[in-house]
């Protein structure tokens, strides 16, 4: 099974776009965005250039995929009808989060808008808590889980487990670490060999230290109970310049079990850019 992080916060702008190749080619959350404000500053020109670069990568790679997965309807995960990369969805088989059930108002409106725009242009299927078999590849979707902590106003997302031969990859976008016990239990039951997940949003003003402790503790339990060997933690976490300090104990713990925890950039063997986290620095270097 081949895994290619296409665009992630660690080396690009807001995104978790990922290409997975088994005997089918799958792209998950083929979108990208920039944070509208950070430190009171709008996106820097360098971020906008990288936004365009990421859009072009997504457009280029999506031409050859058999399947698109959309875990929820935030524009850094699902292309907006107004974006230049929306047409990557045309003519595709799309397995997506329902916009009718277990959804907040914002995502419901966005999801319906996407669906209407794609009518007669793509095959759109609600995937919540479903299983699909394509050739020798099995895709299992979780029931909707919280976008972060239980009761989050941001609503729900789907997690997707892709199984092929002896490998299984769990894609867990926007769970913001593992903050909810139900999410933790579903991950443990899926028993993946690799996890690609959104880390805790430690950069955000709402974040509290106790949430980081909960997330790190839950991830440790997952490491102990499952066959996972590689965890990519990115997205919300890598909007924090000091993200590594926040998870150093978790990284040390994982190493004792032979588990690697790294960003998407590190997985690719490239440098962490952290453009949004460095926005103030980018402006100061003008």
Secondary structure, 3 states (H helix, E strand, C coil): CEEEEEEECCCCCECEEEEEECCCEEEECCCCECCCCECCECCCHHHHHHHHHHHHHHHHHHCCCCEEEECCCCCCCCCCCCCCCHHHHCCCEEEECCCCCCCCHHHHHHHHHHHHHHCCCCEEEECCCCEEEECCEEEEECCCEECCCCCCCCCEECCEEEEECCEEEEEECCCCCCCCHHHHHHHHHHCCCEEEEECCCCCCCCCCHHHHHHHHHHHHHHHHHCCCCEEEEECCHHHCCCHHHHCHHHHHHHHHCCCEEECHHHHHCCCCCCCCCCHHHHHHCC
